Amino acid sequence: MNDRDPAAQADRITEVFDLVGPLYRRTYRKVEQDSSQEGLSVGVRAVLVMLYGDGPMTVPQMGRAQSLSRQFVQRMVNEAGAGGLVETVPNPAHKRSALVRLTDEGRSVIGAVRDRERAIFVQIARELDDADVDACIRVLSRMVALLDHVDMD
């Protein structure tokens, strides 16, 4: 796929992960600060975003989609449910695994959070080239997919 020495390319990929970590942590802190009005933790926010974008899902589906444990997702769903942001409904495809869906309040809360984030990202977007953002999305998406198939023997 490329002419570069795999060891040298691995060092470059390490640079990507060394940048993704601080990017994630800065975003995490910003989301917590901006979400304080709604009282959302980042974990609950992640659940709400999934449901906002993908519609009702089971806890195991959410865990698989985010590479998180079912137990962690269940705790976040419970927290969101206690706040009236999500509710469970029967799942016609699986009797023992209910679907989790946003309530009207949950849809409103995550919509407000996403609107504030979008305003921040509009500022950032002014400084980035479309081709660079497209390449970043393509590369990171490919890396996520490839990590599912890496053998750690």
Rosetta constraint file for C-alpha pairs under 8 A:
AtomPair CA 4 CA 8 HARMONIC 6.88 0.50
AtomPair CA 4 CA 9 HARMONIC 6.26 0.50
AtomPair CA 5 CA 9 HARMONIC 6.11 0.50
AtomPair CA 6 CA 10 HARMONIC 5.96 0.50
AtomPair CA 7 CA 11 HARMONIC 6.41 0.50
AtomPair CA 8 CA 12 HARMONIC 6.50 0.50
AtomPair CA 9 CA 13 HARMONIC 6.21 0.50
AtomPair CA 10 CA 14 HARMONIC 6.17 0.50
AtomPair CA 11 CA 15 HARMONIC 6.53 0.50
AtomPair CA 12 CA 16 HARMONIC 6.69 0.50
AtomPair CA 13 CA 17 HARMONIC 6.55 0.50
AtomPair CA 14 CA 18 HARMONIC 6.04 0.50
AtomPair CA 15 CA 19 HARMONIC 6.31 0.50
AtomPair CA 16 CA 20 HARMONIC 6.13 0.50
AtomPair CA 17 CA 21 HARMONIC 6.17 0.50
AtomPair CA 18 CA 22 HARMONIC 7.20 0.50
AtomPair CA 19 CA 23 HARMONIC 6.19 0.50
AtomPair CA 20 CA 24 HARMONIC 5.93 0.50
AtomPair CA 21 CA 25 HARMONIC 6.20 0.50
AtomPair CA 22 CA 26 HARMONIC 5.97 0.50
AtomPair CA 23 CA 27 HARMONIC 6.08 0.50
AtomPair CA 24 CA 28 HARMONIC 5.91 0.50
AtomPair CA 25 CA 29 HARMONIC 6.19 0.50
AtomPair CA 26 CA 30 HARMONIC 6.16 0.50
AtomPair CA 27 CA 31 HARMONIC 5.96 0.50
AtomPair CA 28 CA 32 HARMONIC 6.19 0.50
AtomPair CA 28 CA 42 HARMONIC 6.67 0.50
AtomPair CA 29 CA 33 HARMONIC 6.18 0.50
AtomPair CA 30 CA 34 HARMONIC 5.97 0.50
AtomPair CA 31 CA 35 HARMONIC 5.62 0.50
AtomPair CA 31 CA 42 HARMONIC 6.92 0.50
AtomPair CA 31 CA 117 HARMONIC 7.84 0.50
AtomPair CA 32 CA 36 HARMONIC 5.97 0.50
AtomPair CA 32 CA 40 HARMONIC 7.07 0.50
AtomPair CA 32 CA 41 HARMONIC 6.34 0.50
AtomPair CA 32 CA 42 HARMONIC 6.42 0.50
AtomPair CA 34 CA 113 HARMONIC 7.25 0.50
AtomPair CA 34 CA 116 HARMONIC 7.60 0.50
AtomPair CA 35 CA 39 HARMONIC 5.97 0.50
AtomPair CA 35 CA 40 HARMONIC 5.49 0.50
AtomPair CA 35 CA 41 HARMONIC 7.55 0.50
AtomPair CA 35 CA 113 HARMONIC 6.36 0.50
AtomPair CA 36 CA 40 HARMONIC 6.34 0.50
AtomPair CA 38 CA 109 HARMONIC 6.69 0.50
AtomPair CA 40 CA 44 HARMONIC 6.01 0.50
AtomPair CA 40 CA 45 HARMONIC 6.03 0.50
AtomPair CA 41 CA 45 HARMONIC 6.12 0.50
AtomPair CA 42 CA 46 HARMONIC 6.13 0.50
AtomPair CA 43 CA 47 HARMONIC 6.52 0.50
AtomPair CA 43 CA 73 HARMONIC 7.84 0.50
AtomPair CA 43 CA 76 HARMONIC 5.95 0.50
AtomPair CA 44 CA 48 HARMONIC 6.22 0.50
AtomPair CA 44 CA 76 HARMONIC 5.09 0.50
AtomPair CA 44 CA 77 HARMONIC 6.93 0.50
AtomPair CA 44 CA 79 HARMONIC 7.08 0.50
AtomPair CA 44 CA 80 HARMONIC 6.05 0.50
AtomPair CA 45 CA 49 HARMONIC 6.04 0.50
AtomPair CA 45 CA 110 HARMONIC 7.25 0.50
AtomPair CA 46 CA 50 HARMONIC 6.27 0.50
AtomPair CA 47 CA 51 HARMONIC 6.32 0.50
AtomPair CA 47 CA 62 HARMONIC 7.43 0.50
AtomPair CA 47 CA 73 HARMONIC 7.49 0.50
AtomPair CA 47 CA 76 HARMONIC 7.04 0.50
AtomPair CA 47 CA 77 HARMONIC 7.00 0.50
AtomPair CA 48 CA 52 HARMONIC 5.90 0.50
AtomPair CA 48 CA 86 HARMONIC 7.98 0.50
AtomPair CA 48 CA 102 HARMONIC 7.09 0.50
AtomPair CA 48 CA 106 HARMONIC 7.15 0.50
AtomPair CA 48 CA 107 HARMONIC 7.86 0.50
AtomPair CA 48 CA 110 HARMONIC 6.38 0.50
AtomPair CA 49 CA 53 HARMONIC 6.09 0.50
AtomPair CA 49 CA 110 HARMONIC 6.84 0.50
AtomPair CA 50 CA 54 HARMONIC 5.69 0.50
AtomPair CA 50 CA 55 HARMONIC 7.36 0.50
AtomPair CA 50 CA 62 HARMONIC 7.38 0.50
AtomPair CA 51 CA 55 HARMONIC 4.65 0.50
AtomPair CA 51 CA 56 HARMONIC 5.71 0.50
AtomPair CA 51 CA 57 HARMONIC 6.85 0.50
AtomPair CA 51 CA 100 HARMONIC 7.83 0.50
AtomPair CA 51 CA 101 HARMONIC 6.26 0.50
AtomPair CA 51 CA 102 HARMONIC 6.43 0.50
AtomPair CA 52 CA 102 HARMONIC 7.15 0.50
AtomPair CA 52 CA 107 HARMONIC 6.79 0.50
AtomPair CA 52 CA 110 HARMONIC 7.61 0.50
AtomPair CA 55 CA 101 HARMONIC 6.66 0.50
AtomPair CA 55 CA 102 HARMONIC 7.97 0.50
AtomPair CA 56 CA 99 HARMONIC 5.71 0.50
AtomPair CA 56 CA 100 HARMONIC 5.30 0.50
AtomPair CA 56 CA 101 HARMONIC 4.49 0.50
AtomPair CA 56 CA 102 HARMONIC 7.45 0.50
AtomPair CA 57 CA 61 HARMONIC 6.12 0.50
AtomPair CA 57 CA 62 HARMONIC 6.53 0.50
AtomPair CA 57 CA 99 HARMONIC 5.10 0.50
AtomPair CA 57 CA 100 HARMONIC 5.42 0.50
AtomPair CA 57 CA 101 HARMONIC 6.89 0.50
AtomPair CA 58 CA 62 HARMONIC 6.36 0.50
AtomPair CA 58 CA 97 HARMONIC 6.27 0.50
AtomPair CA 58 CA 98 HARMONIC 5.96 0.50
AtomPair CA 58 CA 99 HARMONIC 4.64 0.50
AtomPair CA 58 CA 100 HARMONIC 5.81 0.50
AtomPair CA 59 CA 63 HARMONIC 6.20 0.50
AtomPair CA 59 CA 70 HARMONIC 6.28 0.50
AtomPair CA 59 CA 73 HARMONIC 6.24 0.50
AtomPair CA 59 CA 74 HARMONIC 6.19 0.50
AtomPair CA 59 CA 77 HARMONIC 7.84 0.50
AtomPair CA 59 CA 97 HARMONIC 7.71 0.50
AtomPair CA 59 CA 99 HARMONIC 7.58 0.50
AtomPair CA 59 CA 100 HARMONIC 7.26 0.50
AtomPair CA 60 CA 64 HARMONIC 6.18 0.50
AtomPair CA 60 CA 70 HARMONIC 5.54 0.50
AtomPair CA 61 CA 65 HARMONIC 6.10 0.50
AtomPair CA 62 CA 66 HARMONIC 6.27 0.50
AtomPair CA 62 CA 68 HARMONIC 7.89 0.50
AtomPair CA 62 CA 70 HARMONIC 7.91 0.50
AtomPair CA 62 CA 73 HARMONIC 7.05 0.50
AtomPair CA 63 CA 67 HARMONIC 5.62 0.50
AtomPair CA 63 CA 68 HARMONIC 4.62 0.50
AtomPair CA 63 CA 69 HARMONIC 5.58 0.50
AtomPair CA 63 CA 70 HARMONIC 5.25 0.50
AtomPair CA 63 CA 73 HARMONIC 6.06 0.50
AtomPair CA 64 CA 68 HARMONIC 6.47 0.50
AtomPair CA 64 CA 69 HARMONIC 7.86 0.50
AtomPair CA 68 CA 72 HARMONIC 6.78 0.50
AtomPair CA 68 CA 73 HARMONIC 6.88 0.50
AtomPair CA 69 CA 73 HARMONIC 6.41 0.50
AtomPair CA 70 CA 74 HARMONIC 6.01 0.50
AtomPair CA 71 CA 75 HARMONIC 6.28 0.50
AtomPair CA 72 CA 76 HARMONIC 6.37 0.50
AtomPair CA 73 CA 77 HARMONIC 6.08 0.50
AtomPair CA 74 CA 78 HARMONIC 6.02 0.50
AtomPair CA 75 CA 79 HARMONIC 6.15 0.50
AtomPair CA 76 CA 80 HARMONIC 6.10 0.50
AtomPair CA 77 CA 81 HARMONIC 5.91 0.50
AtomPair CA 77 CA 86 HARMONIC 7.22 0.50
AtomPair CA 77 CA 100 HARMONIC 7.87 0.50
AtomPair CA 78 CA 82 HARMONIC 6.09 0.50
AtomPair CA 79 CA 83 HARMONIC 6.47 0.50
AtomPair CA 80 CA 84 HARMONIC 6.40 0.50
AtomPair CA 80 CA 85 HARMONIC 5.18 0.50
AtomPair CA 80 CA 86 HARMONIC 5.79 0.50
AtomPair CA 81 CA 85 HARMONIC 5.56 0.50
AtomPair CA 81 CA 86 HARMONIC 4.86 0.50
AtomPair CA 81 CA 87 HARMONIC 5.92 0.50
AtomPair CA 84 CA 103 HARMONIC 6.99 0.50
AtomPair CA 84 CA 105 HARMONIC 6.91 0.50
AtomPair CA 84 CA 106 HARMONIC 7.03 0.50
AtomPair CA 85 CA 102 HARMONIC 5.96 0.50
AtomPair CA 85 CA 103 HARMONIC 5.36 0.50
AtomPair CA 85 CA 104 HARMONIC 7.53 0.50
AtomPair CA 85 CA 105 HARMONIC 5.63 0.50
AtomPair CA 85 CA 106 HARMONIC 3.82 0.50
AtomPair CA 85 CA 107 HARMONIC 7.50 0.50
AtomPair CA 85 CA 109 HARMONIC 7.90 0.50
AtomPair CA 86 CA 100 HARMONIC 6.53 0.50
AtomPair CA 86 CA 101 HARMONIC 5.43 0.50
AtomPair CA 86 CA 102 HARMONIC 4.34 0.50
AtomPair CA 86 CA 103 HARMONIC 5.05 0.50
AtomPair CA 86 CA 106 HARMONIC 6.13 0.50
AtomPair CA 87 CA 100 HARMONIC 5.69 0.50
AtomPair CA 87 CA 101 HARMONIC 5.56 0.50
AtomPair CA 87 CA 102 HARMONIC 6.38 0.50
AtomPair CA 87 CA 103 HARMONIC 6.36 0.50
AtomPair CA 88 CA 98 HARMONIC 6.00 0.50
AtomPair CA 88 CA 99 HARMONIC 5.46 0.50
AtomPair CA 88 CA 100 HARMONIC 4.46 0.50
AtomPair CA 88 CA 101 HARMONIC 6.24 0.50
AtomPair CA 89 CA 98 HARMONIC 5.77 0.50
AtomPair CA 89 CA 99 HARMONIC 5.29 0.50
AtomPair CA 89 CA 100 HARMONIC 6.40 0.50
AtomPair CA 89 CA 101 HARMONIC 7.45 0.50
AtomPair CA 90 CA 95 HARMONIC 7.08 0.50
AtomPair CA 90 CA 97 HARMONIC 7.93 0.50
AtomPair CA 90 CA 98 HARMONIC 5.10 0.50
AtomPair CA 90 CA 99 HARMONIC 6.11 0.50
AtomPair CA 91 CA 95 HARMONIC 6.02 0.50
AtomPair CA 91 CA 96 HARMONIC 7.95 0.50
AtomPair CA 91 CA 97 HARMONIC 6.58 0.50
AtomPair CA 91 CA 98 HARMONIC 4.96 0.50
AtomPair CA 91 CA 99 HARMONIC 5.34 0.50
AtomPair CA 94 CA 98 HARMONIC 7.29 0.50
AtomPair CA 102 CA 106 HARMONIC 5.25 0.50
AtomPair CA 102 CA 107 HARMONIC 5.88 0.50
AtomPair CA 103 CA 107 HARMONIC 6.20 0.50
AtomPair CA 104 CA 108 HARMONIC 6.22 0.50
AtomPair CA 105 CA 109 HARMONIC 6.10 0.50
AtomPair CA 106 CA 110 HARMONIC 6.11 0.50
AtomPair CA 107 CA 111 HARMONIC 5.91 0.50
AtomPair CA 108 CA 112 HARMONIC 6.23 0.50
AtomPair CA 109 CA 113 HARMONIC 6.38 0.50
AtomPair CA 110 CA 114 HARMONIC 6.04 0.50
AtomPair CA 111 CA 115 HARMONIC 6.10 0.50
AtomPair CA 112 CA 116 HARMONIC 6.37 0.50
AtomPair CA 113 CA 117 HARMONIC 6.26 0.50
AtomPair CA 114 CA 118 HARMONIC 5.94 0.50
AtomPair CA 115 CA 119 HARMONIC 6.36 0.50
AtomPair CA 116 CA 120 HARMONIC 6.62 0.50
AtomPair CA 117 CA 121 HARMONIC 6.17 0.50
AtomPair CA 118 CA 122 HARMONIC 6.01 0.50
AtomPair CA 119 CA 123 HARMONIC 6.75 0.50
AtomPair CA 120 CA 124 HARMONIC 6.61 0.50
AtomPair CA 121 CA 125 HARMONIC 5.88 0.50
AtomPair CA 122 CA 126 HARMONIC 6.53 0.50
AtomPair CA 123 CA 127 HARMONIC 7.51 0.50
AtomPair CA 124 CA 128 HARMONIC 6.93 0.50
AtomPair CA 125 CA 129 HARMONIC 7.70 0.50
AtomPair CA 128 CA 132 HARMONIC 6.93 0.50
AtomPair CA 128 CA 133 HARMONIC 7.03 0.50
AtomPair CA 129 CA 133 HARMONIC 6.45 0.50
AtomPair CA 130 CA 134 HARMONIC 6.10 0.50
AtomPair CA 131 CA 135 HARMONIC 6.05 0.50
AtomPair CA 132 CA 136 HARMONIC 6.07 0.50
AtomPair CA 133 CA 137 HARMONIC 6.19 0.50
AtomPair CA 134 CA 138 HARMONIC 6.13 0.50
AtomPair CA 135 CA 139 HARMONIC 5.99 0.50
AtomPair CA 136 CA 140 HARMONIC 5.97 0.50
AtomPair CA 137 CA 141 HARMONIC 5.87 0.50
AtomPair CA 138 CA 142 HARMONIC 6.13 0.50
AtomPair CA 139 CA 143 HARMONIC 6.13 0.50
AtomPair CA 140 CA 144 HARMONIC 6.18 0.50
AtomPair CA 141 CA 145 HARMONIC 6.31 0.50
AtomPair CA 142 CA 146 HARMONIC 6.05 0.50
AtomPair CA 143 CA 147 HARMONIC 6.07 0.50
AtomPair CA 144 CA 148 HARMONIC 6.88 0.50
AtomPair CA 145 CA 149 HARMONIC 7.36 0.50
AtomPair CA 146 CA 150 HARMONIC 6.43 0.50
